[in-house]
Each structure stands twice: as structure tokens, then as C-alpha cells.
Amino acid sequence: MTDLKSLSIIASVAAFSFALACAPVSDADVAQPPTESAAQDTPAQHVDGATQTVENDADAPSALEQSYVPAPVVEEVFLPPDGEEDAISVPAVEDVQAQCSPSAKQGGLIVCKLPVGAVVKLDGKEVAIVDESQIATIGLKQDASTPAKISWSQNGISHAGFEIPVSPRKDDYRELTGLDCDKVDARSEEQKAHASRSWVKKVAAFANLNAPTTHEIAFLKPADGPYSSPFGPTRKYTGVSKVTGEACNSTSVHRGLDMAVPVGTDLIAPMGGTVVLADPDLYYEGGTIFLDHGYGLVSVFLHLSQVDVQAGQVVKTGERMGATGNTGRTTGPHLHWAVKWRNTAREDRDGDFYIDPAIVLELGDLDLN
């Protein structure tokens, strides 16, 4: 009988691929084709010293938009007996001990270890189906209630679940003036057509799920630089169009983590995965890469000056994918990094939403015991 020891989140078997049917995501998830009321598209903005950057990100009109210390998650795997240290064994499904993160934070992530095929529910709603990685991730919205009630079943049999305390977050509210309205919406017919083509590409990229390419959930910072705008604050913008002279206002939630880095800074894969979108010229986002890590997690990188990968390419953790920039609807160089959690129990993408990248950066330190 092998000894059970704690390690960082490690999936016990190679993940297998599965795809879900393509369906458009909700208005809160992807930019809609531009309309005459496009001025309502929601920008994101970060302030870096005297530089003010207005974004209309990958999910405009509800744009993608320091970090606190979340509660840590560590997964358990079976280790071989002494003298057989090079042969890590795979536990039989019936031997898997059901475990979940002991605590969580609003806007963050719960990680559970469960048997293959388990159907996972959060507060009574299906949120994940466990694949051969034996790992389920459960995203938490910014207003998630506490405790998070996790239940699961396998082969129609319900099993004891978990009540996980969820600590509150406090996100700022900011009012920003002097917005250049022309940085927010598509105005000319050419701009509207460009925005519409970009929207179609994003919907297609989010439509399917890819298998994990790594045996652990452990994230690195994707660029070397300070944070300039956190995930979560609500911002109200007011300004005037330089083209028409008309006033505009907009309110949005920043659903990404911005880094103040100069143009040309290396962009690396924070965790291995499969590239599902690589485009140098989306209308709002500019140079863009979507990287599907598996486990229901997708990283989104915006405003890039170089896109050096292509869709379908598998990249390793730490591998260079391109360079940061100042492209798309932005007025200052920076990297916008977002992480989307996707509900693997659904065939449509309406249940997906963004979580705080600052939390996923800490997942390698968490403990399931």
C-alpha cells in the first residue's frame, strides 16, 4: 500500500480531451457586434503614473478588465514505497479521497480532487464534470456567498460534500474623467466591421474545451513588471469625443490584472496549455492570445506588440509567446491578463466568467489537508 503525501496540485493521470458544442457566450462574456449605441461599450482603464490607459477588452461591451493573499490549495497524490521513487503510481478511481480547498475568496477558485466522472455542484448547480485529471475547478463570482456548498455524485450516487468558507473582497469604486470617447466604441463603418469580425473570432475561440497539458495547476506571472491595476474595481468614466464633440459616459468592472510594462517585454505562458486564439489585430484588444490550460481555465492576453504563436499550438509553462505592447483601444503600454473560468458541466458557455488572476497565482501554495 502506497503512502499518501501532500504535494502541490498534481493531476494523477494524463488528461484526456473532450469538446463541447459551440454556442455564443453571454453579453457579459464577449464583445457584441457594434451598434449605433456602441458608446455604451464598457472600457477598462488603468493609471500608470501620469499615463491613463483606456481599454475596451476581449469581452466588450462588458470589458475584461494588489493582490491579496488567498487561502492556499495543495493536492494529494500517491507516492511509491521507499526504493521505488521513480515510479509514481496512479490511484484506482475507487481509492481517490474526495478533497477540496479548505477556504476560498470571492472572485477566486476552489480546487477539488474527485473521482473520474464525478458531477460537481456549487449551491445545487452543476459546475464541473471531472475528467481523468481527477481535478475539478469551481469558479467563484465577486459576490459569491459563504459558505460555498460543494456536492458531488458519481454514477447517480450522491456523496458527502463540503462547506467551504468564502472570505469577502473589497473592490474599489472609481470615477474617472477626461475619457477619449473615440477610444471606447467603433464609429465608422470600417471600424464596426473590424469589431464585428473580432467578436466572431473570440466567440469561436471560447467555444470548445481543451484537455490539460500539464500535471499541475501552478501559475507564473506572464510578464516581468509591477501591477498597475487590479481585478475587480468598478469604474465610471465620463468624457468627450474628439471626433463629434459629443459627451459620453460608461461604467464597467475591470476583469483582468494589468501590468505596467514597456512595449516589447517578453510574454510567457503562465502555465502550459493549448493556444486557441492568436491574432495581431483585434479591434478593441489589438494583439491577442487566448491560452486554454485545461481544467476549465483560459488565460487571455491583450494589447500585444508581437504574437509569436498560432492557434492549435501547445506551449509549455514559461515558454515565450510574444511581446507586450500598446495595440488596440488603449493609450498606454501595458499587459492586460485575464483568466476565464469555464463550467465544464455545460455545453454552452453562458455559465463562464472571469476570476482574479492574483488568486490563481497563489494556487501552488494552497493546502488541501
N, C-alpha and C positions, 0 to 999 in steps of 0.2 A: 504494500500500500504506500503510495507516494505521500510526501509531506506537503501540506498546504502552506505556502508562504506568500507574504504581501509583496507585490511589485506595482509599478505604475500601470495604468490601464492597458492591458495587453489582451488582444483577442486571441483565443486559443486555437483557432483553425484558420486556414486561408479563407478569406471572404469570397462568396460566390455572387455573381452578378445577376441582378434582376432589373427589369424595366417596367415602369408603369405607364399607363396610357397618357398620351399628350392631351393636355387641356389647358386653356388660358388660366393664368393666375388672377387674383383679385386686383381691384384698383389699388389696394394698399401695397401690392407686391411688384407691379411692373408698370412702367410709363405707358399711358394710353396714347393712341394716336392723337395728334394735336387738333384742337378745335378753335373756334373763334374766341372761346373763353380760356385760351391757353395760359393767360396771365395768372390763372389760379394754380398752375403747376407749382409744386412745393419745392423750393430751393433749400439747399443746406449751406451754411456759411460758417467758416472758421476764421478767427482773428489770430494772426501770427505777427505779433508786434504791431507795426503800422499797416500791415498787409491784410486786407479783408478779402476773403475768397467766397464767392457765391457759387454754390453748386446746384445743379438740377440732376440728381444722380440716377443710378441704374434703375430705380423704381419710381421715377417721376410718373404721375404727379405727387405721390407721397414719397419724397426723395429718400434715398439712402442717406441717411445722413452718414485723481485720473483714475485713474483706475483705482479701485478699492481692492481689498484682499478678500476674495471669496473663500467659502469653505472648500477644502481640498477633497479629490477623489482618487483612490488607488484601487486597481482591480487585483483580483487574486487568480493565480494560475497554479497548476500542479507542477512541482519540480521533481526531477528524478531522484532516486535514492543516492546516497553517497557513493561516489565512484562511477556514476553514470551522468555526470554533469553536462555532457554534450548532447544528451538525448531528452529534451523536454517533451513530455508525453501530452497527448490530447485527452482530456477527461471525457468519459462517456456522458451522453446527454443527461442520463438519469442521475449522474453524480454531481451535476452542476449545482452549486449552492446559490440560491437566489439572493442577490445583494443589490443595494442601491446607495447612492451618495447619502451620507448621514445628514447633510444640510445643503441648502441652496440659497440663491439670492434672486430677487426679482430681475427679470431680463437675462437670466443666466441659463444654466443647463444642469439637468440631473442625468447621471450615467448609471445604468443598471447592468448587472450581469445576470442573464436568464437563459433558460434552455432554448435551443433552436426551435422555431415555430411558435414561440410564446406570443400571445397577443397582449399588448400592454395598454392600459388605460390610465389616464390622468383625470381625476374627478369624474369618472364614469364615461369618458370619451376616449375612443381608440386613438392612440398617438404613435404606435410603433408595432411592427412585426419583426421579431428577432430572426436574423439570418445566421449563417454558420459562424459568424464572428462571435456570437453569443453576447453581443453588446447592444443595448438599446439606449438611445439618447432621447431625452424628453426636454424640449424647449419650454422656457417659462417667459411669459409676456411681462412687460414692465409693471403691470398691475396685478400680477398673479397673487392669489390668496394663499394664506397659510393655515394649516399645513397643506402641502401638496399630497393628495391621496392617490398613491400608485397601487393599482391592482393588476393582476395578470392571470391568464388562463392558457392552458395547453390541451389540445385535443378535446375541447369542450369542458374541461375540468378546471374550476376556479381554485386558485391557491391564495394563501395568506399574502397580504400586500404590505405596504409601507406607508407611514405617515411621516413626511419629511418637512421639518420646519423651514420656512422660506423667510429670509430676512428682507426688510424693506430697503428700497433705494430712494435717494432724494435727488431728483433731476432738476436742474435749473430752468427757469423761465427767463428769456432774454428778449428785449425789444431792440431791434437794430434799424437804424435809419440810413438814408443815403444809398439804398439799393438801386443798382442799374437794372431797371425792369427788362431791358433787352437781353440781359444775361439769364433770364428766367424762362421765357417762352419762345416758341417758334412763331415768327411773324410773317415772313414771306412765304409764298407757295413752295419755293425751293427748300426753305428751312423745314416747313411742315412735312414735306415728302421725305426729307432726310430723317426727321424724328420718327415718322411712321415706320420706315424701313428698320430703324434701330430697335423700335419696340418689338417688331416681329422676331428679330434675332434673339432678343432677350427672353421672350416667351418660349421659343423653341429650346433655348439653352437650359432653361429651368424645368423642362417638361419631364425628363427622364432621370432615373436614379442610377448611379454607378456603384459598383462594389468597392469596398475599401482596398487600397493598395498597400496599406501599412498594417502592422500588427499592434499598433497602439494609438491612442488618441493623445498626442502631445504636440503642442503648437510652439513655434518660434515667432519672434517679431519678423514681419516680412520686409522691413527696411530699417536701416540704422539711423535713427533720428528721434528727437523728442516728440511727445504727443502735443498736438495743438488744439484739438477739440475732441471731447469725449463722446461716447454713445449716450443718447438719452435726452438731452435738453430740448425743450420746446422753444422755438424762436418765432417771433413775429417781425416781419420785415415790412418796411414802407420805403417807397422811392418814387422815381420819375423816369419815364422812358426818354432816352436821349434822341430817339427817332421821332416819336409822336408828341412828346411833351406831356403825355397822359400820366396820371398818378397810378400807382399800383400798391397792393399790399398782399401779404401772404403769410400763412402760419404753417410751420412744419416741425416734425420731430427728427432730430439728427440720428439716423440709424446706422452709423458707422463710427469708426475710430480714425481720426485724422492724424497724420504725422507731418511735421514741418521739415521737409527735406528738399534740397535743391534739385533742379532738373538733372536727370542723368544718374541719380542714385540707384544702385542695384536693387531690383525687386527679386526676392527669393520666395520659394514656396514655403509657407509657414508649416506645412505638413504635406506629405505626399498625396497625390491624387491624380485624377484624370481631367485634362483641360476640356471644358465643354463650350467655351466661347473665347475666341481670341480675335479681336477686331481693333484696328488702329484708329477708327474714326466713327464712333457712335456719336449721335448729335449732342446729347447732354453730357455724356460721360467721357468723350474723347477716347483715347487708347484704353481698352478694357480687356480684362481677363477674368473669366469665371473658372474656378478650380473646384471640382467635386471631390471631396475627401472620402466619400462613403460615409457610413454611419448617420446618414441624413444631413450632413454638413457641407455647405458650399461656401468658399471664400470668394469675394468679389473685390477686384482692384480697379480703381478708376483714375483717369487723368494721366495715363502713362505716355511717355515720350517714345518708348520702344516696346513693341510686343514681339518677343522672340520665340514664342511657342505657337502651336497650332492646335485646333480642335481635334480631340482624339488622342493627343499625346499624353503619355503617362510621365509624370515628373516625380522626383524623389524629394524628400524633406531637405530644405536648404539649397535646392538647385535653382540657379538663376533663370528667371523667366522673362526679364525685360528691364526697363528702367522707368523711374518715376518722372513725372512731367507737370505740365500746366495746360493740358489739352481739354477740349470740351468746353462746357459753360462754367468757366472758372476764371478768376482774375489774379490768382497767385499760385505758385508751385506748391504742391503737397501730394501726399498719397492718402486716398480715401480707401480704407479697408473695412469691409463689412462681412459678417458671417450670417448666412441664412440657415435656419433650422427647418428641415422638411419632414412632414408627417409621413412616415413610410407605411402607415396603415391605410392611406388614401390613394386612390387612383387619379384624383385631380390634385391640383396644387393650391387649392383655396385654404388649406389649413396651415400653410407655411408662413413663417415670419422671421424677422431678424432678431438676433440676440447680441449681447455685448461681447465684442472681441476681447476686451480686457479680462473677462471671466474665463474664456476658453484658453487664454494664455496661461492661466493658473491651474488648469486641469491636471497636469502632470504631477502636481504636489498634493492632490487630494487623496484621502484615505477612506476606503470602504469599510474598514473594520469598526 
